[in-house]
Amino acid sequence: MSLGTAVFAIAAQTAIPVIIKTAIDDVLTENNGSITPFVLALVALALGRGLFAYSYRYGLYGLAYRIDFDLRTLMYQHLTRLSFSYYDHTQAGQIISRANSDIKAVQLYLALAPLFATSIVGFLLSIVVMVWISVPLTLVAVAAMPGVYLAGMALRNRIFPLSWVIQARNAELVTIVDESITGTRVVKSFSAEPQQILSLAKVARRLRWANIVQADARAKWGPLVENLPRLGLAAVLVFGGWLVTRGDATIGDIVAFNSYIVVMQIPFRLLGFFLLLGQRARASAGRIFEILDEQPDIVDAVDARPLAAPPTGQPGSAIRFEGVSFGYGTGPSVLRDFDLIMEPGETVALVGRTGCGKSTVARVLPRFYDVRAGSVTIDGTDIRHATLISLRSAVGVMLDDPFLFSTTIAANIAYARPNADIVDIMAAAQAAQATEFIEKLPDGYDTVIGERGYTLSGGQRQRIAIARTLLADPRVLVLDDATSAIDVGVEDKIHRSFRQMLGTRTTLIIAHRLSTIALADRVALMEHGRVVATGTHSELLATVPLYSEILAQEHAPELEEI
């Protein structure tokens, strides 16, 4: 509809010089008739063109912004489906750049390119009318067009690769800024500000070079593209004047041709800009499709079904790891023939040296990554045959470095249950021993915490993360050193709350503290990616030298107290 009204607007614009020509030749030159009808016709065409121009511009810009909204939403939805493995090797700045500046480049092209297309329609209509008026004058007027085409192609061939380079270097710049801001505590703690500034300056210089080379190409070919049509105007005035003296053309013809050449110049004056815009949009679209074409590694199987609830009366779920082998990407295996059985409602602590694969087990269970061999089952269902949403709703994971959003404390706790009642939110906070410090904050639960929660201490962040997971009420709980930043006194209170709740769910604890190990019904000792012994803490301490050795290395002061 917008393009249709644009054609009407162009047709009205094309008709104006014809009316002026007729008025000059019939009324002003020949004194034949009144000028009033021509004036009224011009006014009507101007009003009609204005109405049609408003309609198509409003429609096209509205369409462009709706596509911009759809594209942003589509990309974000796709990003949420991509697996952890994608983010393991992709810089956040690259993603942010593509989700912002690249989409903006495409949106700008979608908004303005149709306007350029309508100017091409105006050019073609002008050619048709000019041929109707005078074929010789038309040939003179368009004589410079082949040169314009060649110059435009030369400009396009230089701009496209530079547009890709510019967008890529913009992404590098965003990456450095993003890392410097999110990692500002590391930067400042090592006094590395000069180093970061130098890194930014290096990328900025490369970006400047690409922009300058692009500007050089536009400076060389842009004026040629814009000014060649004006040679046609000069030729029309010279040749047309000669035709008028011979009586083969009228003054109205020359005036009309002058108007049409101005209309014809519009697409050529804009050609350089739209070539730049188009090539930049093309490069940006390619970068966007690099993300949209990326396929997630972890997806629902064709026969995937929601994870069934445990049998009535059964506390928690039964979990079984059988012959599990796993490694990150193409790297070596971290888990090797890992076997572990967890009974419903049982709490098991994984203990082992740093790097033995304890945290990897916590990532495999909710299927953040797929195993290379073996299987993981919950209540007899292989997790690869359960829908991801039901699996991750059933398995709650708490990490040692929790991520908090820059919103209120209440919203952070209620992240998994956005409609949770404030009473439930406060109960979860109480269980996580977070109520005391939350109530001391200026706005209590409505206090907005800073980026990533850094306005809170590490222990406070962990307690809010614990409350968030407890409010979600998963039937399988994974604690990956979730109380590492909490002092022993507060941790003991949290453990008391855990003891009251853990009996209703199956819990896997990635343990480093003896106080955390004490929560477990059973301990599984890991070495080189596999379980080498299981039993209670006392049994392993008495019968497995490796267990005593590992604890002695990491908890010598605590063992002395015991």
ZIVENSUL-V295479 format. One record per residue. N is the residue number from 0. RES is the residue in three letters. PHI is phi in degrees with one decimal (none if undefined). PSI is psi in whole degrees, -180 to 180 (999 if undefined). Layout:
# ZIVENSUL-V295479
n->{N & N}
res->{RES & RES}
phi->{PHI & PHI}
psi->{PSI & PSI}
This chain:
# ZIVENSUL-V295479
n->{0 & 1 & 2 & 3 & 4 & 5 & 6 & 7 & 8 & 9 & 10 & 11 & 12 & 13 & 14 & 15 & 16 & 17 & 18 & 19 & 20 & 21 & 22 & 23 & 24 & 25 & 26 & 27 & 28 & 29 & 30 & 31 & 32 & 33 & 34 & 35 & 36 & 37 & 38 & 39 & 40 & 41 & 42 & 43 & 44 & 45 & 46 & 47 & 48 & 49 & 50 & 51 & 52 & 53 & 54 & 55 & 56 & 57 & 58 & 59 & 60 & 61 & 62 & 63 & 64 & 65 & 66 & 67 & 68 & 69 & 70 & 71 & 72 & 73 & 74 & 75 & 76 & 77 & 78 & 79 & 80 & 81 & 82 & 83 & 84 & 85 & 86 & 87 & 88 & 89 & 90 & 91 & 92 & 93 & 94 & 95 & 96 & 97 & 98 & 99 & 100 & 101 & 102 & 103 & 104 & 105 & 106 & 107 & 108 & 109 & 110 & 111 & 112 & 113 & 114 & 115 & 116 & 117 & 118 & 119 & 120 & 121 & 122 & 123 & 124 & 125 & 126 & 127 & 128 & 129 & 130 & 131 & 132 & 133 & 134 & 135 & 136 & 137 & 138 & 139 & 140 & 141 & 142 & 143 & 144 & 145 & 146 & 147 & 148 & 149 & 150 & 151 & 152 & 153 & 154 & 155 & 156 & 157 & 158 & 159 & 160 & 161 & 162 & 163 & 164 & 165 & 166 & 167 & 168 & 169 & 170 & 171 & 172 & 173 & 174 & 175 & 176 & 177 & 178 & 179 & 180 & 181 & 182 & 183 & 184 & 185 & 186 & 187 & 188 & 189 & 190 & 191 & 192 & 193 & 194 & 195 & 196 & 197 & 198 & 199 & 200 & 201 & 202 & 203 & 204 & 205 & 206 & 207 & 208 & 209 & 210 & 211 & 212 & 213 & 214 & 215 & 216 & 217 & 218 & 219 & 220 & 221 & 222 & 223 & 224 & 225 & 226 & 227 & 228 & 229 & 230 & 231 & 232 & 233 & 234 & 235 & 236 & 237 & 238 & 239 & 240 & 241 & 242 & 243 & 244 & 245 & 246 & 247 & 248 & 249 & 250 & 251 & 252 & 253 & 254 & 255 & 256 & 257 & 258 & 259 & 260 & 261 & 262 & 263 & 264 & 265 & 266 & 267 & 268 & 269 & 270 & 271 & 272 & 273 & 274 & 275 & 276 & 277 & 278 & 279 & 280 & 281 & 282 & 283 & 284 & 285 & 286 & 287 & 288 & 289 & 290 & 291 & 292 & 293 & 294 & 295 & 296 & 297 & 298 & 299 & 300 & 301 & 302 & 303 & 304 & 305 & 306 & 307 & 308 & 309 & 310 & 311 & 312 & 313 & 314 & 315 & 316 & 317 & 318 & 319 & 320 & 321 & 322 & 323 & 324 & 325 & 326 & 327 & 328 & 329 & 330 & 331 & 332 & 333 & 334 & 335 & 336 & 337 & 338 & 339 & 340 & 341 & 342 & 343 & 344 & 345 & 346 & 347 & 348 & 349 & 350 & 351 & 352 & 353 & 354 & 355 & 356 & 357 & 358 & 359 & 360 & 361 & 362 & 363 & 364 & 365 & 366 & 367 & 368 & 369 & 370 & 371 & 372 & 373 & 374 & 375 & 376 & 377 & 378 & 379 & 380 & 381 & 382 & 383 & 384 & 385 & 386 & 387 & 388 & 389 & 390 & 391 & 392 & 393 & 394 & 395 & 396 & 397 & 398 & 399 & 400 & 401 & 402 & 403 & 404 & 405 & 406 & 407 & 408 & 409 & 410 & 411 & 412 & 413 & 414 & 415 & 416 & 417 & 418 & 419 & 420 & 421 & 422 & 423 & 424 & 425 & 426 & 427 & 428 & 429 & 430 & 431 & 432 & 433 & 434 & 435 & 436 & 437 & 438 & 439 & 440 & 441 & 442 & 443 & 444 & 445 & 446 & 447 & 448 & 449 & 450 & 451 & 452 & 453 & 454 & 455 & 456 & 457 & 458 & 459 & 460 & 461 & 462 & 463 & 464 & 465 & 466 & 467 & 468 & 469 & 470 & 471 & 472 & 473 & 474 & 475 & 476 & 477 & 478 & 479 & 480 & 481 & 482 & 483 & 484 & 485 & 486 & 487 & 488 & 489 & 490 & 491 & 492 & 493 & 494 & 495 & 496 & 497 & 498 & 499 & 500 & 501 & 502 & 503 & 504 & 505 & 506 & 507 & 508 & 509 & 510 & 511 & 512 & 513 & 514 & 515 & 516 & 517 & 518 & 519 & 520 & 521 & 522 & 523 & 524 & 525 & 526 & 527 & 528 & 529 & 530 & 531 & 532 & 533 & 534 & 535 & 536 & 537 & 538 & 539 & 540 & 541 & 542 & 543 & 544 & 545 & 546 & 547 & 548 & 549 & 550 & 551 & 552 & 553 & 554 & 555 & 556 & 557 & 558 & 559 & 560 & 561}
res->{MET & SER & LEU & GLY & THR & ALA & VAL & PHE & ALA & ILE & ALA & ALA & GLN & THR & ALA & ILE & PRO & VAL & ILE & ILE & LYS & THR & ALA & ILE & ASP & ASP & VAL & LEU & THR & GLU & ASN & ASN & GLY & SER & ILE & THR & PRO & PHE & VAL & LEU & ALA & LEU & VAL & ALA & LEU & ALA & LEU & GLY & ARG & GLY & LEU & PHE & ALA & TYR & SER & TYR & ARG & TYR & GLY & LEU & TYR & GLY & LEU & ALA & TYR & ARG & ILE & ASP & PHE & ASP & LEU & ARG & THR & LEU & MET & TYR & GLN & HIS & LEU & THR & ARG & LEU & SER & PHE & SER & TYR & TYR & ASP & HIS & THR & GLN & ALA & GLY & GLN & ILE & ILE & SER & ARG & ALA & ASN & SER & ASP & ILE & LYS & ALA & VAL & GLN & LEU & TYR & LEU & ALA & LEU & ALA & PRO & LEU & PHE & ALA & THR & SER & ILE & VAL & GLY & PHE & LEU & LEU & SER & ILE & VAL & VAL & MET & VAL & TRP & ILE & SER & VAL & PRO & LEU & THR & LEU & VAL & ALA & VAL & ALA & ALA & MET & PRO & GLY & VAL & TYR & LEU & ALA & GLY & MET & ALA & LEU & ARG & ASN & ARG & ILE & PHE & PRO & LEU & SER & TRP & VAL & ILE & GLN & ALA & ARG & ASN & ALA & GLU & LEU & VAL & THR & ILE & VAL & ASP & GLU & SER & ILE & THR & GLY & THR & ARG & VAL & VAL & LYS & SER & PHE & SER & ALA & GLU & PRO & GLN & GLN & ILE & LEU & SER & LEU & ALA & LYS & VAL & ALA & ARG & ARG & LEU & ARG & TRP & ALA & ASN & ILE & VAL & GLN & ALA & ASP & ALA & ARG & ALA & LYS & TRP & GLY & PRO & LEU & VAL & GLU & ASN & LEU & PRO & ARG & LEU & GLY & LEU & ALA & ALA & VAL & LEU & VAL & PHE & GLY & GLY & TRP & LEU & VAL & THR & ARG & GLY & ASP & ALA & THR & ILE & GLY & ASP & ILE & VAL & ALA & PHE & ASN & SER & TYR & ILE & VAL & VAL & MET & GLN & ILE & PRO & PHE & ARG & LEU & LEU & GLY & PHE & PHE & LEU & LEU & LEU & GLY & GLN & ARG & ALA & ARG & ALA & SER & ALA & GLY & ARG & ILE & PHE & GLU & ILE & LEU & ASP & GLU & GLN & PRO & ASP & ILE & VAL & ASP & ALA & VAL & ASP & ALA & ARG & PRO & LEU & ALA & ALA & PRO & PRO & THR & GLY & GLN & PRO & GLY & SER & ALA & ILE & ARG & PHE & GLU & GLY & VAL & SER & PHE & GLY & TYR & GLY & THR & GLY & PRO & SER & VAL & LEU & ARG & ASP & PHE & ASP & LEU & ILE & MET & GLU & PRO & GLY & GLU & THR & VAL & ALA & LEU & VAL & GLY & ARG & THR & GLY & CYS & GLY & LYS & SER & THR & VAL & ALA & ARG & VAL & LEU & PRO & ARG & PHE & TYR & ASP & VAL & ARG & ALA & GLY & SER & VAL & THR & ILE & ASP & GLY & THR & ASP & ILE & ARG & HIS & ALA & THR & LEU & ILE & SER & LEU & ARG & SER & ALA & VAL & GLY & VAL & MET & LEU & ASP & ASP & PRO & PHE & LEU & PHE & SER & THR & THR & ILE & ALA & ALA & ASN & ILE & ALA & TYR & ALA & ARG & PRO & ASN & ALA & ASP & ILE & VAL & ASP & ILE & MET & ALA & ALA & ALA & GLN & ALA & ALA & GLN & ALA & THR & GLU & PHE & ILE & GLU & LYS & LEU & PRO & ASP & GLY & TYR & ASP & THR & VAL & ILE & GLY & GLU & ARG & GLY & TYR & THR & LEU & SER & GLY & GLY & GLN & ARG & GLN & ARG & ILE & ALA & ILE & ALA & ARG & THR & LEU & LEU & ALA & ASP & PRO & ARG & VAL & LEU & VAL & LEU & ASP & ASP & ALA & THR & SER & ALA & ILE & ASP & VAL & GLY & VAL & GLU & ASP & LYS & ILE & HIS & ARG & SER & PHE & ARG & GLN & MET & LEU & GLY & THR & ARG & THR & THR & LEU & ILE & ILE & ALA & HIS & ARG & LEU & SER & THR & ILE & ALA & LEU & ALA & ASP & ARG & VAL & ALA & LEU & MET & GLU & HIS & GLY & ARG & VAL & VAL & ALA & THR & GLY & THR & HIS & SER & GLU & LEU & LEU & ALA & THR & VAL & PRO & LEU & TYR & SER & GLU & ILE & LEU & ALA & GLN & GLU & HIS & ALA & PRO & GLU & LEU & GLU & GLU & ILE}
phi->{none & -65.3 & -66.4 & -62.7 & -66.4 & -64.7 & -63.0 & -62.6 & -63.4 & -65.9 & -62.2 & -63.7 & -64.9 & -68.0 & -74.8 & -60.4 & -61.0 & -63.6 & -65.7 & -63.5 & -58.9 & -64.6 & -62.9 & -65.9 & -72.1 & -89.4 & -100.9 & -74.4 & -87.3 & -94.2 & 53.9 & -112.1 & 96.1 & -101.3 & -82.6 & -58.0 & -59.6 & -70.4 & -64.2 & -63.5 & -64.3 & -65.3 & -63.3 & -63.4 & -65.2 & -65.2 & -64.7 & -63.4 & -63.7 & -62.5 & -65.4 & -66.0 & -63.9 & -60.7 & -63.2 & -75.5 & -67.9 & -61.6 & -65.6 & -69.3 & -65.6 & -61.1 & -63.0 & -61.3 & -73.0 & -69.1 & -65.7 & -59.2 & -62.6 & -62.4 & -68.4 & -63.3 & -64.7 & -60.8 & -65.5 & -66.3 & -60.1 & -67.4 & -62.4 & -69.8 & -87.7 & -67.8 & -82.3 & -58.1 & -61.5 & -66.0 & -74.5 & -64.9 & -120.5 & -115.4 & -74.3 & -61.9 & -61.8 & -63.0 & -67.9 & -61.0 & -61.5 & -71.3 & -79.8 & -120.8 & -66.1 & -68.7 & -65.4 & -62.7 & -63.1 & -66.1 & -62.6 & -62.9 & -65.3 & -65.0 & -77.8 & -101.5 & -59.0 & -60.3 & -65.9 & -65.5 & -62.4 & -67.1 & -67.2 & -66.9 & -60.5 & -60.7 & -61.6 & -67.3 & -63.3 & -62.3 & -59.8 & -60.3 & -67.1 & -64.2 & -63.0 & -63.7 & -77.6 & -161.9 & -67.3 & -59.1 & -63.4 & -64.5 & -62.0 & -66.3 & -65.0 & -96.6 & -61.5 & -85.6 & -64.6 & -57.5 & -65.5 & -63.3 & -62.1 & -64.5 & -65.1 & -64.1 & -65.2 & -63.6 & -64.6 & -62.3 & -64.4 & -88.8 & -77.6 & -58.9 & -62.7 & -68.2 & -63.0 & -62.4 & -63.3 & -62.9 & -64.6 & -64.4 & -74.7 & -60.5 & -64.2 & -61.2 & -63.9 & -62.0 & -60.7 & -64.1 & -63.4 & -61.6 & -67.4 & -67.8 & -78.3 & -67.6 & -103.5 & -60.6 & -67.8 & -69.6 & -58.3 & -71.0 & -66.6 & -103.2 & 50.3 & -98.5 & -57.9 & -59.6 & -63.6 & -67.0 & -63.6 & -64.0 & -62.6 & -64.4 & -63.5 & -62.0 & -67.7 & -63.9 & -65.1 & -65.1 & -66.3 & -61.3 & -59.7 & -63.7 & -66.1 & -67.9 & -62.4 & -65.3 & -62.6 & -62.8 & -63.8 & -67.2 & -66.8 & -75.5 & -102.9 & -60.0 & -60.0 & -64.5 & -62.8 & -77.5 & -96.9 & -57.7 & -61.0 & -70.9 & -64.0 & -61.8 & -63.6 & -63.1 & -64.9 & -64.8 & -63.1 & -69.7 & -68.5 & -65.3 & -61.2 & -65.8 & -64.7 & -63.8 & -64.9 & -89.3 & 83.3 & -91.6 & -151.5 & -110.5 & -63.2 & -60.5 & -61.8 & -65.5 & -62.7 & -63.3 & -63.1 & -60.0 & -66.4 & -69.7 & -66.8 & -61.3 & -63.5 & -65.8 & -72.5 & -56.6 & -62.6 & -77.6 & -67.6 & -88.6 & -58.1 & -59.9 & -63.8 & -74.8 & -64.0 & -62.4 & -63.1 & -66.8 & -69.2 & -67.1 & -64.9 & -63.2 & -63.7 & -65.4 & -61.4 & -61.6 & -69.5 & -66.3 & -69.6 & -60.2 & -78.8 & -64.7 & -82.8 & -69.6 & -99.4 & -66.5 & -76.8 & -104.5 & -136.1 & -67.9 & -66.6 & -57.6 & -99.5 & -64.4 & -131.4 & -58.6 & -63.7 & -68.8 & -69.5 & -63.4 & -54.7 & -56.3 & 86.4 & -84.7 & -77.7 & 73.0 & -121.3 & -85.4 & -122.6 & -138.5 & -102.5 & -127.7 & 55.9 & -76.2 & -123.9 & -156.6 & -146.1 & -82.8 & 60.9 & -98.2 & -75.4 & -66.6 & -69.3 & -92.6 & -105.4 & -132.3 & 50.3 & -77.7 & -125.7 & -159.1 & -115.9 & -119.6 & -77.0 & -56.7 & 78.3 & -82.9 & -109.7 & -119.5 & -102.7 & -94.5 & -126.0 & 178.1 & -65.7 & -61.3 & 89.5 & -81.5 & 112.1 & -62.7 & -66.6 & -63.4 & -59.5 & -65.9 & -86.9 & -77.6 & -60.6 & -85.4 & 61.3 & -68.3 & -135.9 & -92.7 & -71.7 & -79.2 & -150.7 & 82.7 & -151.2 & -125.0 & -122.7 & -123.7 & 52.5 & 83.3 & -99.3 & -63.1 & -62.1 & -73.4 & -109.1 & -106.4 & -65.9 & -61.3 & -66.0 & -73.6 & -65.2 & -77.9 & -75.7 & -83.9 & -112.0 & -98.4 & -117.3 & -118.7 & -98.4 & -73.6 & -121.3 & -70.2 & -100.5 & -116.3 & -90.2 & -80.2 & -145.7 & -71.6 & -63.0 & -60.5 & -67.1 & -65.7 & -67.4 & -90.4 & -59.0 & -79.6 & -133.4 & -57.7 & -96.2 & -63.1 & -71.9 & -61.6 & -64.1 & -67.2 & -62.7 & -67.6 & -65.5 & -64.4 & -65.5 & -64.1 & -63.1 & -87.9 & 59.4 & -103.1 & -60.8 & -59.0 & -78.5 & -64.9 & -68.6 & -85.5 & -72.6 & -53.2 & -112.8 & 59.5 & -69.4 & -91.8 & -69.3 & -86.4 & -88.8 & -75.3 & -52.5 & 59.6 & 78.0 & -75.4 & -77.4 & -107.7 & -75.7 & -60.6 & -66.2 & -66.4 & -62.6 & -63.5 & -67.5 & -67.0 & -64.4 & -64.0 & -61.2 & -60.5 & -70.0 & -64.5 & -66.6 & -66.8 & 54.3 & -75.4 & -86.3 & -123.6 & -120.0 & -119.5 & -109.6 & -95.5 & 52.7 & -71.3 & -118.2 & -65.1 & -100.2 & -102.1 & -68.4 & -60.2 & -62.8 & -68.3 & -59.8 & -62.6 & -66.3 & -63.5 & -63.2 & -62.3 & -65.1 & -61.3 & -60.2 & -75.3 & -103.7 & -65.5 & -64.9 & -95.0 & -150.8 & -88.1 & -128.9 & -113.1 & -110.7 & -86.2 & -105.6 & -125.6 & -96.6 & -63.8 & -65.7 & -75.8 & -60.1 & -63.5 & -70.7 & -82.4 & -76.2 & -147.7 & -115.5 & -112.2 & -91.8 & -107.1 & -152.4 & 54.9 & 81.7 & -142.7 & -82.0 & -107.4 & -165.3 & -135.8 & 157.1 & -73.9 & -57.5 & -65.5 & -63.1 & -67.7 & -63.2 & -87.7 & -117.7 & -116.9 & -58.7 & -61.3 & -62.5 & -62.4 & -65.2 & -63.4 & -65.4 & -64.4 & -68.9 & -97.8 & -134.9 & -55.3 & -62.0 & -69.0 & -64.5 & -62.7 & -67.5 & -66.2}
psi->{-41 & -43 & -34 & -46 & -30 & -40 & -42 & -40 & -42 & -40 & -41 & -41 & -39 & -31 & -23 & -50 & -33 & -42 & -41 & -43 & -47 & -41 & -42 & -48 & -40 & -36 & -55 & -37 & -46 & -8 & 44 & 98 & -175 & 149 & -13 & -47 & -34 & -38 & -44 & -39 & -40 & -40 & -44 & -42 & -38 & -44 & -44 & -42 & -39 & -43 & -46 & -38 & -41 & -44 & -48 & -32 & -44 & -45 & -44 & -44 & -40 & -42 & -43 & -41 & -30 & -39 & -38 & -45 & -46 & -41 & -41 & -44 & -43 & -45 & -42 & -41 & -41 & -39 & -36 & -22 & -19 & 149 & 168 & -34 & -32 & -45 & -18 & -29 & 8 & 131 & 140 & -37 & -36 & -42 & -45 & -43 & -43 & -32 & -9 & -76 & -37 & -43 & -37 & -39 & -42 & -44 & -41 & -40 & -42 & -29 & -37 & -28 & -42 & -32 & -38 & -38 & -39 & -33 & -30 & -40 & -43 & -38 & -45 & -42 & -39 & -41 & -44 & -47 & -38 & -40 & -38 & -35 & -50 & 117 & -45 & -45 & -35 & -44 & -39 & -41 & -36 & 7 & -30 & -5 & -40 & -38 & -37 & -43 & -46 & -41 & -38 & -42 & -39 & -40 & -44 & -43 & -25 & -31 & -38 & -54 & -34 & -35 & -42 & -44 & -43 & -45 & -40 & -41 & -29 & -41 & -40 & -40 & -45 & -39 & -46 & -44 & -44 & -46 & -36 & -35 & -50 & -29 & 27 & -30 & -37 & -44 & -48 & -35 & -26 & 9 & 44 & 18 & -45 & -38 & -43 & -38 & -42 & -40 & -43 & -43 & -38 & -47 & -38 & -37 & -40 & -39 & -41 & -43 & -46 & -41 & -38 & -42 & -40 & -42 & -37 & -43 & -41 & -38 & -32 & -46 & -25 & -52 & -34 & -44 & -40 & -33 & -19 & -41 & -26 & -25 & -36 & -38 & -44 & -41 & -37 & -42 & -42 & -54 & -39 & -39 & -39 & -40 & -38 & -41 & -27 & -8 & 12 & -3 & 162 & 168 & -37 & -37 & -43 & -43 & -43 & -44 & -39 & -42 & -42 & -34 & -36 & -43 & -41 & -27 & -25 & -54 & -30 & -33 & -32 & -10 & -46 & -44 & -43 & -28 & -44 & -47 & -43 & -43 & -35 & -41 & -38 & -46 & -42 & -41 & -40 & -41 & -35 & -44 & -22 & -35 & -47 & -27 & -11 & 128 & 134 & 144 & -34 & 111 & 164 & 135 & 160 & -38 & 19 & 140 & 157 & 141 & 125 & 148 & 150 & 157 & 149 & 132 & -8 & 125 & 113 & -165 & 153 & 132 & 138 & 123 & 123 & 114 & 36 & 128 & 138 & 144 & 156 & 122 & -131 & 13 & 178 & 161 & 133 & -40 & 134 & 111 & 49 & 123 & 131 & 132 & 128 & 122 & 158 & 130 & 0 & 146 & 120 & 133 & 130 & 124 & 139 & 173 & 160 & 131 & 6 & -10 & 13 & -50 & -28 & -37 & -41 & -26 & -26 & -36 & -45 & 11 & 44 & -29 & 151 & 143 & 154 & -35 & 162 & -166 & 156 & 124 & 148 & 118 & 40 & -5 & 123 & 128 & -20 & -12 & 11 & 148 & 144 & -40 & -38 & -35 & -48 & -17 & -29 & -25 & 114 & 130 & 130 & 123 & 165 & -24 & 80 & 150 & 128 & 148 & 154 & 71 & -166 & 160 & -41 & -43 & -35 & -43 & -37 & 19 & -42 & -19 & 78 & -26 & 14 & 144 & 149 & -29 & -43 & -37 & -44 & -35 & -41 & -40 & -37 & -43 & -33 & 5 & 36 & -10 & -40 & -50 & -29 & -43 & -18 & -11 & 155 & -45 & 17 & -129 & -16 & 6 & 128 & 121 & 159 & -177 & 125 & 15 & 19 & -4 & -8 & 161 & 168 & -42 & -38 & -40 & -42 & -38 & -37 & -39 & -38 & -44 & -40 & -44 & -41 & -36 & -33 & -23 & 57 & 154 & -12 & 129 & 132 & 118 & 103 & 84 & 42 & -12 & 24 & -28 & 9 & 137 & 161 & -40 & -47 & -39 & -39 & -40 & -39 & -41 & -36 & -41 & -40 & -42 & -31 & -26 & -27 & -25 & -18 & 4 & 160 & 132 & 132 & 122 & 122 & 105 & 137 & -26 & 145 & -34 & -31 & -40 & -32 & -19 & -23 & 146 & -30 & 149 & 135 & 121 & 126 & 144 & 127 & 42 & 11 & 160 & 124 & -14 & 148 & 156 & -177 & 166 & -45 & -41 & -46 & -38 & -32 & -27 & -16 & 104 & -36 & -40 & -46 & -38 & -46 & -45 & -37 & -38 & -39 & -22 & 39 & -45 & -39 & -39 & -35 & -38 & -38 & 999}
